[in-house]
């Protein structure tokens, strides 16, 4: 089996940045699973599909064309949607879209195909528990809600996404609840994950801690 570093955790815990840095350090393919769900959400918006029309959303997710480039770009139907999928409209519905059981099944299949024959780092909500239960390394990153809101606001400003503190706070709070109460692929902590609270840690310290753990094993 190829080497798989699996990282789970809530929105804003640092998973994405940590995964990017680990990919460079260990020469891994970085698969952003959250981006795959955001692509589905964006496609739902583009096709004006009502959120209660699960059949159409499931069918869309079956045939969706998503590509992740090695430089971090995300392509939907060959269009660069790297920044668009992080916008307010997508953020408001992505948790609801990703809660649909069949959508998750379709995305897990896509994510597993992306990892075939590669050493990878993959982050999301259910990587250690569903997508790759037998991952070589399993981590769970966490941080306080206030800290995660501050981080997301900073990211939004860097990407020129205009959202107030209240909007980001409510969005993350809602996503936390939905992520932890999904029927399939819920965000949960398990005994075989290595838990890291990143609230008061610099991102490089988090990366170095994980790097040390991997190199010791």
Protein Blocks (a to p, Z undefined) as FASTA:
>chain_A
ZZddddeddehilmmmmmmmmmmmnopacddfklmmmmmmmmmmmnopafklmmlmmmmm
mmpccdddfkopaceehiafklmmmmmklmmmmmmmmmpmklmmmmmmmmmmmmgopacd
dddjklmmmmmmmbfbdcdddddfklmmmmmmmmmmmnopacdfklmmmmmmmmmmmmmm
cfghpacddfkbccddfklpcfklmmmmmmmmmmmZZ
